[in-house]
Amino acid sequence: MGVIVLLAAVLIAAATQTQTQSLPKPKPKPECPTITKCGSVNIPFPFGLTEDCSLDSSFVISCNQTSSPHTPFLPTNNLTVLDISLNGELRVAWPVASDCYGNNGTLVSETPQFFDLMTPPNPNPTFHLSSTRNKLMVVGCDTFGLVLGYDAEEKNYTTGCMSLCNRLDDIVANGSCSGVGCCQTSIPQRLSSMTYSSFSLDNHTNVIAFNPCGYTFLVEDGAYNFTSTDLVRFETTAFPVVVDWAVGNQTCREAKKEASSYACKADSSECHDSPEGKGTGYLCNCSAGFQGNPYLLNGCQDVDECMKSNNCIPGAICSNFPGAYNCSCPQGYKEGYEGDDKRCIPISNTNSNREIILIIALSVSVSIIAILVASFYVYRTMKKRKLIKLKQQFFHQNGGLLLQQQIARHRGSAEMAKVFTIEELKEATNNFDEGRVLGQGGQGTVYKGLLVDNRIVAIKKSRIGDPKQIEQFINEVILLSQINHRNVVKLLGCCLETEFPLLVYEFIPNVHFVSSMKEGRLLDIVDKDIIDEANVEQLMVVANIAKMCLRVNGEERPTMKEVAMELEGMMGMEKHRWESVNLSSEEAENLLKATVPAIFNVEDGTVSGSGISSSGFDSLNHISMSLGGGR
């Protein structure tokens, strides 16, 4: 019997010991304060000033109590700690690397820097440099900064940048690190140890007068503003740098399986994997509506939003409960408006009926407006589609496909006609404003227009046309657009999206020609070579024909046939003159075969055309597309 009792006692003791070993060891110990301070820096758990009062040895912070004020630092590398945040960030003072030279280019001093954030014996570092919150800076006019870093897997990374300048005047604006006097670059992810140094390309010999030293350093993004005075005298010896920290090297799912080492102790806490990715540890946060330290038992306390600024309307009762709060109007009150202010207002039956009527009226009004808007939208859409379809119909009807084929065949030609849209020509003529009219006749109107490229053009808008001659019209458009002669008005293109095509010509003002005719100064504006070759009588005949072609009223302008007859009559008279001076028959025949050049001109933008060989232009005129705009 005694043996059985003794065996039972041993089993109970063993079970008690096993249960005790399986329970998580409380951290920190009860005698450790939840928040400690070193100087002005708070040191919250999981950090501590001793291993017993921290999560583990990786989170121990040393405190230099001989300095005034006391200064916290990382014991593995003596980096001064500036701030500790429970969101996974630790700020430390990071020293500056430099190299300085004398007047003869001799190296006076060189201070490379090396730091290791690894925390033995843990093979995976608790700390690593933040690649998103820090920048590598290099300051100097003959300086190259270089960084050689390693991550936890001993993979090495190298980066750097070069800063150059010849004089202080090269610094255009302070604060900019673009490579002139100062440069910056990002650093690789998850660096846990690094060496960085400053080098010179030419020992500062060309800039020694104002920049004897170069500087390379890490700094929190936004914590340094470059100024040109830093090139002359750089007084800062260390800059704040953000170090990311996390607990362990497991994900949240893996860590929760080991209750004894799981760091999120507070009931209302949540675990989040480190932003750097798998295998870089995790962080603990208090749940929404709670605040405090999630690494301590009962460390996350409910936030009483009712005692702070909240979104409850005036007159509402705020009710706080764990993690959130609720707002409600007292009994007999409801949410409403007094003027423009939303608040709790008394409930009134009369007001309720009025509100119901108002709601119905508003609903009906909104519905009617919605129907009207929808109807307008549908109408506008249908009208737009109809307009597009009509333009496509006109485009095909006026030979658009044929013109596109011709343009494709002559794609290499620089003088090819352009196909304008009706919107382009409406914009050029202010929607064919009457103030832009240059002239009009029985077959059409000519407008003065301004294209988007600031070219002034004459646009012929016809009234009638002959659809049977579309193919001939298109061929002549292609032909005339490639004619480039000083005496021929240039055809720039056409628009085929209207019922009858529009022609676009270059604009050639002729007011000097008309005024010279009136003042008897025609010979002053005629080319000397022409005067030498022709007599004054011939010039006056041609000038008078041109003047008649420039009349604003199309009914008063001569037809192409009348112009041709006038020119042929003049040539017949000239033939008799040549025979009277005994010209050889061969010479007379050659002179008579000479083609009278086409004469195109514009008076205040009115354009007319003439020529003995008029078959090409007659077809354009026949389908109401000649630039003469009338007859």
Secondary structure, DSSP 8 states (H G I E B T S, - for coil): -HHHHHHHHHHHHHHHHHHHHHS---SS-TTS-SEEEETTEEEETT-BSSSTTSSSGGGB-EEETTSSS-EEE-TTT--BEEEEETTTEEEEEEE-EEEEE-TTS-EEEEE-EEEE---TT-SS-SEEE-TTTEEEEEE-SEEEEEEEEE-TT--EEEEEEEEE-SSGGG--STT--SSBSEEEE---TT--EEEEEEEESSTTTTTTTT--EEEEEEEETTS----THHHH-----EEEEEEEE-BSSS-HHHHTT-TTT----STTEEEEE-TT-TTS-EEEEE-TTEEE-TTSTT-EEE--GGGS-----TT-EEEEETTEEEEE--TTEEEEEETTEEEEEE--HHHHHHHHHHHHHHHHHHHHHHHHHHHHHHHHHHHHHHHHHHHHHHHHHTTHHHHHHHHHHTTT-TT--EE--HHHHHHHTTTT-GGGEEEE-SSEEEEEEE-TTS-EEEEEEES---GGGHHHHHHHHHHHHT---TTS--EEEEE-SSSS-EEEEE--B-HHHHHHHHTT-HHHHS-HHHHHHS-HHHHHHHHHHHHHHT-SBGGGS--HHHHHHHHHHHHHHHHHHHHHTT--HHHHHHHHTS----EEEEETTEEEEE-SS-HHHHHHHHTT--TT---
